Amino acid sequence: MGTHADANTKRAAVDCFGEWSTTRTGLWTQAGQQAIASLPFGATHTAYRRSELQAMYIKFEAEIEKLNQRVEEQACERPGARLLMTHPGIGPITALATEVFLGDPTRFADSKNRQHDQTE
């Protein structure tokens, strides 16, 4: 789900229920999820969908955490990625993607332009 969908979901909840302010608390925090779970939908289809979506969210969060851990492990095994991660704001995903995409930096004739690739 993209950021626009997330923002639209939050906005819809605020519009419908008036219980949240997007500046005070996020719906995707633990407190926000508890607030959503406490909405009085009863035994309707909406309540079922809410609980199913929340279960999917928890499952996806766990899967994403596993994938993040694997990326971090791979990045720590690569000297170039480890070096990139020493820069503020560069985490394992960016470092690993940069190293995999660019490869060995010595293959470039200069630092100004990738068009001077010496391997061509």
For each residue, the residues with C-beta under 8 A, 3 or more apart:
1: 5 6 9
2: 5 6
3: 6 7
4: 7 8
5: 1 2 8 9
6: 1 2 3 9 10 28
7: 3 4 10 11 22
8: 4 5 11 12
9: 1 5 6 12 13 27
10: 6 7 13 14 20 22 26 27
11: 7 8 14 15 22
12: 8 9 15 16
13: 9 10 16 17 19 20 27 36
14: 10 11 17 18 19 20 21 22
15: 11 12 18
16: 12 13
17: 13 14 20 39
18: 14 15
19: 13 14 35
20: 10 13 14 17 24 25 27 32 35
21: 14 24 25
22: 7 10 11 14 26
23:
24: 20 21
25: 20 21 29 31 32 35
26: 10 22 29 32
27: 9 10 13 20 32 33 35 36
28: 6 32 33 57
29: 25 26 32 33
30: 33 34
31: 25 34 35
32: 20 25 26 27 28 29 35 36
33: 27 28 29 30 36 37 54 57
34: 30 31 37 38
35: 19 20 25 27 31 32 38 39
36: 13 27 32 33 39 50 54
37: 33 34 50 51 54
38: 34 35
39: 17 35 36 50
40:
41: 44 46 47 50
42: 47
43: 47
44: 41 47 48
45: 48 49
46: 41 49 50
47: 41 42 43 44 50 51
48: 44 45 51 52
49: 45 46 52 53
50: 36 37 39 41 46 47 53 54
51: 37 47 48 54 55
52: 48 49 55 56
53: 49 50 56 57
54: 33 36 37 50 51 57 58
55: 51 52 58 59
56: 52 53 59 60
57: 28 33 53 54 60 61
58: 54 55 61 62
59: 55 56 62 63
60: 56 57 63 64
61: 57 58 64 65
62: 58 59 65 66
63: 59 60 66 67
64: 60 61 67 68
65: 61 62 68 69
66: 62 63 69 70
67: 63 64 70 71
68: 64 65 71 72 92 93
69: 65 66 72 73
70: 66 67 73 74
71: 67 68 74 75 92 93 96
72: 68 69 75 76 92
73: 69 70 76 77
74: 70 71 77 78 81 92 96
75: 71 72 78 81 82 85 92 93 95 96 99
76: 72 73 81 82 92
77: 73 74 81
78: 74 75 81 82 96 99
79: 82 83
80: 83 84 95 99 105
81: 74 75 76 77 78 84 85 92 95 96 98 99
82: 75 76 78 79 85 86 95
83: 79 80 86
84: 80 81 87 90 94 95 98 99
85: 75 81 82 90 91 92 95
86: 82 83 90
87: 84 90
88:
89:
90: 84 85 86 87 94 95
91: 85 94 95
92: 68 71 72 74 75 76 81 85 95 96
93: 68 71 75 96 97
94: 84 90 91 97 98
95: 75 80 81 82 84 85 90 91 92 98 99
96: 71 74 75 78 81 92 93 99 100
97: 93 94 100 101
98: 81 84 94 95 101 102
99: 75 78 80 81 84 95 96 102 103
100: 96 97 103
101: 97 98
102: 98 99 105 114
103: 99 100 107
104: 107
105: 80 102 108
106:
107: 103 104 117 118 119
108: 105 111 113 114 116 117 118
109: 116 117 118
110: 113 116
111: 108
112: 116
113: 108 110 116
114: 102 108 117
115:
116: 108 109 110 112 113
117: 107 108 109 114 120
118: 107 108 109
119: 107
120: 117
